[in-house]
């Protein structure tokens, strides 16, 4: 039961859709198995991304449809270049019924945490 409640507890602590002030907490969430979504363009993603992150371009016409296909029982960390597109993506996700979503901020900040990257 504790494992199932953890995402909801963290949402309360970090703020749904808000950047976590402590980026190391984002790293811990990813280490614990959160699904990572990169909402930058495919070109930005190809230039470097967090290892294992799925690329769902916020600017793509089918963004909403692709997000709607994702499971809702998973914890998500969403990032972009600075956190602004991630905020907009989280708004879409919340509108579709996703409850466990955190803004991971920008790629460079996440890479600076020492998270594995693909370049």
C-alpha positions, 0 to 999 in steps of 0.5 A: 500500500505504501508503494501505491501512495508514494506518487501521490505523497510526492505530488503533494510535496513537490507540487503537481506540475511545478518544478521541484526546487531541489533537482536532486529530488527529481533524480531520486524519482527517476532512480526509483523508476519514474517514467521520463518524458522529454517534450522537446523537438526530435532534433533537440532530443537527438542532440542529447537526452536523459537515457531512457526518456521517451520523446513526445514533442509538445509541438506535434499535432498528435501530442495530445493523442500520444499522451492519452495512450500512456498509462495513468498508473505511472509516475512521470517526470516531464522535462524540456530545455528550460521547464516551460514546455514541460509545464504546458505538457503537464497541463495537458496531462492533468486535463487528461486525468494524469495525477502523478506528474512532476516538472523535471525542468530543463535538460541541462539541469538534469544532466548536471545531476549526473543522470545518464544521458545519450548524446 
